[in-house]
Amino acid sequence: MHIADMLIHIHPELDAGARTDVTRKLESFAGVDCAEFNRHAHPHALIVKYDPDAIEGMQILNMVRQYDARAAMVGL
């Protein structure tokens, strides 16, 4: 198993309920190890750790875009 990190920029005003929903949804996918926001320092930054052999980054991004249509991957 390989682990990759993805940083996704989310609109900072996305409400707390939607943030919880998006992280729970992502963590329910096979291949996603964890998804979390740094709510205090960077409320717009969603970090996802996943196995690229099990799920593609674009699948993750497209799921996040159900909550924020303008969500975008940020290069690390």
C-alpha positions in Angstrom: 0.0 0.0 0.0 1.3 3.5 -0.9 0.2 6.6 0.9 -0.2 9.9 -0.8 -1.2 13.3 0.6 -3.5 15.7 -1.2 -4.2 19.3 -0.2 -7.6 20.6 -1.3 -8.5 24.3 -1.0 -12.1 24.7 0.3 -14.0 28.0 0.6 -13.2 29.2 4.2 -16.9 30.0 4.9 -18.0 26.3 4.4 -20.0 25.7 7.5 -18.9 23.2 10.3 -21.6 20.7 9.4 -20.5 20.5 5.8 -16.9 20.2 6.9 -17.8 17.2 9.1 -19.9 15.7 6.3 -17.1 15.9 3.7 -14.5 14.4 6.0 -16.8 11.5 7.0 -17.8 10.9 3.4 -14.2 10.8 2.3 -13.1 8.5 5.1 -15.9 6.1 4.1 -14.2 5.5 0.7 -11.9 2.5 0.3 -8.4 3.7 0.0 -8.8 6.9 2.0 -6.9 6.7 5.3 -8.0 10.1 6.7 -9.3 13.5 5.8 -9.0 16.5 8.1 -9.2 20.3 8.3 -6.8 22.4 10.3 -9.7 24.5 11.6 -7.7 27.0 13.6 -4.7 27.8 11.4 -6.1 27.1 7.9 -9.8 26.6 7.8 -9.7 26.4 4.0 -7.2 23.5 3.9 -8.4 19.9 3.7 -5.7 17.3 3.9 -6.5 13.8 2.6 -4.2 10.8 3.0 -5.0 8.1 0.6 -3.8 5.0 -1.3 -3.4 6.0 -5.0 -3.6 2.4 -6.0 -7.1 2.1 -4.5 -8.6 5.5 -5.4 -7.7 8.4 -7.8 -7.1 11.9 -6.6 -9.7 13.2 -9.1 -12.3 10.9 -7.5 -11.6 12.5 -4.2 -11.7 16.0 -5.6 -14.9 15.4 -7.4 -16.6 14.2 -4.2 -15.4 17.3 -2.4 -16.8 19.4 -5.2 -20.3 18.2 -4.2 -19.9 20.4 -1.1 -17.8 23.2 -2.7 -18.0 23.5 -6.5 -14.9 25.6 -6.6 -12.7 23.2 -4.5 -9.3 22.9 -6.0 -6.2 20.6 -5.5 -3.1 22.5 -4.3 0.3 21.2 -5.2 2.5 20.1 -2.3 
